[in-house]
Amino acid sequence: MAQEINQGYDPKEVEAKWYAAWEKNGCFEGEVEAGKDPYSIMIPPPNVTGILHMGHVLDNTLQDIFIRRARLEGKSTLWYPGTDHASIATQTKVEQALRNEGTSRREIGRDKFLERAWQWSDDHGGKILNQLKKLGASCDWRRTTFTMDEEYERSVRAAFVKLYERGYIYRGKRLVNWCPSSQTALSNEEVVMKPQKGKFWKMRYEIVEEPGRYIEISTTRPETIMGDTAVAVHPDDERYTDLVGKHVWRPFPREEIPIVADRAVEKDFGTGALKVTPAHDQVDFDIGKRHDLPLIDVMNPDGTLSEAAGPEFAGMERFKARKVAAQKLEELGLLVDTEDYENNVGFSERADVPIEPRLSEQWYLKYPKVEEAKAAVEKGIIKFHPKRWEKVYLHWLNNIQDWCISRQLWWGQRIPVWYKKGADRLDPANLHVSVDGPSDPENWEQDEDALDTWASSYIWPFACFGWPNEDEKTLKELAHFYPTSTLVTGFDIIFFWVARMIMAGLELYGDDKKELTDDEIAARIPFKDIFIHGLIRDAKGRKMSKTLGNSPDPLDLIEKFGADGLRFGIINIAPSGSDILFSEERIEIGRNFSNKLWNACRFRQMNGAVDANTSLDSIVSRLATSPLDGYSNWILNRTLDTMREIEGQFAKFEMHQLTHTLYNFVWGDFCDWYVEAAKALLQKKADPRHDMALATSDLVIRQALQLLHPVMPHITEELWHAMGYCEESGYIQDTVLLTAEELAEKLAAAGVTVDSAAAENVEHVKELITKARSVKAEYNVASKRDVTLFVSAVDSDSAKIVFENLDTIKKLAGASVIELKETVDGCPGAVGALGTVYLDLSSAIDVDAEKVRLSKELGKLDGAIKAGSGKLNSPAFVDKAPAHVVEGARKQLADTQAKRDEIARLLESL
């Protein structure tokens, strides 16, 4: 039922009202609907204890746009929500709380610790989901899954067991990223590289076979000297050729270690000689494997030095040991030089301490179905948008290394491996791997470690439905909604999540097969399209962070601009796949656009009843009662063109361009041109064309609201009801959006002919008006409404078009008089398709005063040109100044000359 539109738009009231109504009436519930094409999206699960930030706003607005568009297209839709347990983040918070209480997780034990972790998760979790609701996210909230839910955790264990049984999961002792604070291995994405100022120590090791001869070595980590087991040089480095195969004295503990040749050494870095500490550096570890060097671990898990470092260093904190080791080198006469050095150091993302490469026994996953994962993208079975991200994905798969999936944490999915009590754990016969554990648990003890968080979320697209259960509901929903349709995510996790989900789906979804056909790949992939968006940065290009104070609270922005305003604004400034430069000023466009749309509907309502809008057919039948005038022809043609553009943009995933198309159509074409040109018809009820103009407006607004709904759902729902479009169905999403061709056919079937030639004539009139405005602006009379314009038409047909539209041209160009003339002399003008429009300067400006003003400006520009030319003609400047400074001077001179020529032209026209 239509309702009166208030004078002002209040987003808080409108948004709260409609979101509550949608939830209450199950508008977001996704069910299997036979006969309808499925469309499904799995939400990238945010941390359970997280809060909404700008990255979430962008990511979830994009997902909501896709899912709401699918609903409008009449598809069977499901947007599946959930949260991630965030093992390290949550455990860090709980451990900090325990420290504040004077205890630790080790003291209270695993069971008590997990109770505290669940309590923390319950107290702090789920907040972000409620914040997403404020944004308008239309997920099926009934289905919300937490990665620590019992059923989901069982799916994770099942995946582990299957991969173990197929030979993909194994245990190994390797170097890992180690956090001394959390005392766990970390994945690469949990390590943040930070520039650090430190020291570069140059030291010398004596040659054992040639006493008194030394080889110089540079290092940033003297605290690991005690773990050195070799010195390496490049095999082609002539400085050291004669030393390869000989030995040096390691200074402390004093011991002979060999000199080896290895191509991993950079000849031109430092001294070209490298101390090799295989237990504490990945490059050194690889060198050690090639040369069969021993491994000496001189670091404890907490970052203190171990007994292997010798009694002088055992138990010493690592950074203190660095200073002590450097001092000892100096005392022994082995320190040659010390210099300041800046390099990038890896920090634990959560604990914010430097990580240590650490030799550790861990569980590893050898990635399955790598070739099939590459083929899925190379053959277009999965498509990246933008396409350029395919290269990043394939590059990673071509350089893949086994994944360390174990974490020394208690909060998370515990590894489903049990060891026979009192037996050798390294003997596979003493291992039990299963989903439910051994039947005689009293004789077994479970592995202490938990799985990496990514090792649970990489089965998200199918585990949420209940895989590997084979009950009727699970099988029915997977058959309908899997593979899912679109994944929306940032480029920063293409490696760590996107590729892993693809490989997991190819390996685990379906029967165990060594090779897959293309059809089997298409049935197993987790999603068909991957939309990659950029990162949001501030206006200076900096990454947003609390530390910099440049990260706004999205809830504050929703309060200020409305959820729809924020949604429209953020998409409007988000070029496909590129980083987004954010500022509040840049998203004001969303709030302003909301107000414009509101006022346009209110204006239409003020000029006639909207009771006849109950169905599209009723609007079309009203249009058929009288011939369309030129402007109605034009705006209906633009409506069809805009619908085609939007269809193409969704097909190409051009979401950034989508908002620009909608803005230009609604604000530019409809409000600024059609409504202004048709105001006389809209406001004169006695005019026989009045009803035609109203019906045209009703059809255009109706289609615009449907096109805008995915981006701005709340205001479009409010206006859909206020304009009376809702009686044929409850909500805007329940009315299928026709394609442009379907709408054109419906109009034609009703006898409504959209005349493209008439529409083109209006485009020419628009162009003439735009040219007139431009000429007025050149002479600073854009706001004057009493000027005289002359039009010299190119032919009689053009003159007729101008004559028929004189009132509109006068009104929109801002002129009191328009005269058609064959020739016009001495007036500035601009050329368009219909002819040339001229400004009568005598009616617009004080010519003498303008001549004086322009002459003064011309004189200043001549002076600037002379100065700029002199500088560029001077060898002292051109030869000595930096290239970019010289280029800047040239550009400035060119700009000044162009401005001078324009002023001279204006002056001549006077």
Secondary structure, DSSP 8 states (H G I E B T S, - for coil): ------SS--HHHHHHHHHHHHHHTTTT-----TTS-EEEEE----BTT----HHHHHHHHHHHHHHHHHHHTT-EEEEE-EEB--HHHHHHHHHHHHHHTT--HHHHHHHHHHHHHHHHHHHHTTHHHHHHHHHT----GGG-EETTSHHHHHHHHHHHHHHHHTT-EEEEEEEEEEETTTTEEE-GGGEEEEEEEEEEEEEEEEBSSSTT-EEEEEES-GGGGGG--EEEE-TT-TTSGGGTT-EEEETTTTEEEEEEE-TTS-TTSTTSEEEE-TTS-HHHHHHHHHHT------B-TTSBB-GGG-TTTTT-BHHHHHHHHHHHHHHTT-EEEEEEEEEEEEEETTT-SB-EEEEEEEEEE--SSHHHHHHHHHTTSSEEESTTHHHHHHHHHHT---EE-EES-SSS-B--EEEETTS-TTSGGGEEE-SS--S-GGGEEE-S-EE-THHHHTTHHHHTTTTT--SHHHHHHHHHH-SEEEEEEEGGGIIIIIHHHHHHHHHHSSS--SS--HHHHHHH-SEEEEEEE--EEETTS-B--TTTT----HHHHHHHH-HHHHHHHHHHT--TTS-EEE-HHHHHHHHHHHHHHHHHHHHHHHTS--GGGSSHHHHHHHHTTS---HHHHHHHHHHHHHHHHHHHHHHHT-HHHHHHHHHIIIIIIIIIIIIHHHHHHHH-TTSTTHHHHHHHHHHHHHHHHHHHTTTSHHHHHHHHHHTTTTTTSSSGGGS----HHHHHHHHHHTT----HHHHHHHHHHHHHHHHHHHHHHHTT-TT-SSEEEEEEESSHHHHHHHHHTHHHHHHHHTEEEEEE-S---S--EEE-SSEEEEE-HHHHS-HHHHHHHHHHHHHHHHHHHHHHHHHHT-HHHHTTS-HHHHHHHHHHHHHHHHHHHHHHHHHHH-
